[in-house]
Amino acid sequence: MSGPTENVDAVIVGAGHNGLVAANLLADRGWHVLVLEAADEPGGAVRSDEISPGYTADLCSAFYPLGGASPVLAGLDLEQHGLRWRHAPQVLAHVLPDDRAAVLSRDLDATAASVDAFAPGDGDAWRAEAERFRGIADQLINALFQPFPPVRAAAGLLGSLGIADGLRFARFAVQPVKQYVSETFSGEGAKILLAGNALHTDLQPESAASSVFGWLLAMLGQFQGFPVPEGGAGALTGALVSRLKAAGGMLRCSEPVDRILVAHGRALGVRTASGALIQARKAVLADVAAPHLYRQLVGEKHLPPRLVDDLKRFAWDNAIIKVDWALSGPVPWTAEEARQAGTVHLGVDLDGLTQYGADLARRRVPGHPFVLAGQMAVADPSRAPENGESLWAYTHVPHGHEWAPGETERHADKVQALFEKHAPGFADRIVARRVLGTKDVAHGNPSLPEGVANLGTAAIHQQLFFRPVPGLGRADTPIDRLYLASASAHPGGGVHGGPGSNAATAAVRRNALGGSGYAALIRAANRAVYR
């Protein structure tokens, strides 16, 4: 690397929430940190704007059950920098095709009563699941967000469960959600709440390990809700940026990086698209999708051939089509239970989820979409004028589907027709509508290619030490002092800061006393994996 124009301790490529979390943690250590963002504003998928005067819409992510539970975000004290969490009166309602609705509430009695109305006894079964979660919640959450392998947290989890219950929990965790709910509940209400939550990922009801995703989100909703940042998703990004600047970190937007500079197996810094060279004395952290990092920013010549080959099998998650509406009044649901829910699921029943998943597996645009919707003013009245509503909805479609002219709008019309069916008069309240196709959802973000949100499938074959490819399951890459800090790394998607925190932790360990030994251990492990 010759003639750098600038020297810093660490360069973070990408100002998504994971990149900003990593930058904050390193700045707290006294590091001189620079974050470079290609877009003209930070946040990545955690941003908001106005779709009509007074109506705030979140561009991608919106409700944050994992963020509310994350020890990473909690440890940053973002409330000191303006973040305020808000909650809807009810967490979630799943509206079935016949307009019955199952409700998830932070009041356990209310949730139990709702599912019990579908099948007597299911309320008690739900309470048992809630008690099981309560008994292991701290250990489970710590295990989720720690660098892989989470030895101490996993030992604590096993200690809480014991061998007998631990074996049964392991069986449950790898089950398809449809199998799990059929063993546990009798009625449609509890089953659809859990299965619908599982399909916040790109998994199908019959996918291995979909049970633990649905159960985790449902139980987080039960005990802490699905919180939203007051004023819009961008308020979370704003708090991270404010904290970073207060800690002495720097952020530059409209500054795309086109190359990570590597020599002798070590990351030395970056070259920006404008030609500036920035030397990183200690680390380069990349909050970008793994294929973009390895193929475009690093280059295959610097990588083990086996990793390059593994990247050919990297699997993206399903894409998203999203619709935003500004409404002059609340959604006039026929199912009154849906009127106070921040998150609403609709479109299909349990068997319909199977058909929806089968269409996606066959790379077909689902004929009967499963729709996930957010009534943002129900959760946070600041999102819309008085008595108005800022509503969004998204549905999954196959990644890589070639959309014919007008096809995206027609699919959005199909989604809107579902609202009209379950809330007659809905269309009369529309002030504005915005349709974001698969290429629009990213808003120019190269880490969200063709509308993906998870930066890689949530399927078990691409989780843990298989994420993003078979390897160590850590932020460390085969290139010394280069760390993957995006949702392509363990623990994956969701707004919780885990990948950013893990990358910062790895960078600190590499530069601490004994860092050369740590580097040698990582090199040896990578040689074993990629030989």
ABEGO torsion letter per residue (X at the ends): XBGBABBBABBBBEABAAAAAAAAAAAAAGBBBBBBBABABBGEABBBBBABBGBBBBABBABBAAAAABAAAAAAGAAAAGBBBBBBABABBBBBAAGBBBBBBABAAAAAAAAAAABBGAAAAAAAAAAAAAAAAAAAAAAAABBOBBAAAAAAAAAAAEAAAAAAAAAAAABBAAAAAAAABABAAAAAAAAAAAAABABBAABBGAAAAAAAAAAAAAAAEBBBBBGEAAAAAAAAAAAAAAAGBBBBBGBBBABBBBBGGBBAEBBBAAGBBBBBAABBBBBBBAAAAAAAAAEAAABBAAAAAAAAABBBBBBBBBBBBBBABBBBBABAAAAABABBBBGBBAAAAAAAAAAAAAGBBBABBBBBBBBAAAABAAABBBGBBBBBBBBBBBBGBBBBBGAAAAAAAAAAAAAAAABBGAAAABABBBBBBAAAAAGGBAABBGGBAAGEBABAAABEAAOABBBAGBABBABBGBBBABAABOAEBEBAGAAAAAAAAAAAAAABBGAAAAAAAAAAAAAAAAX
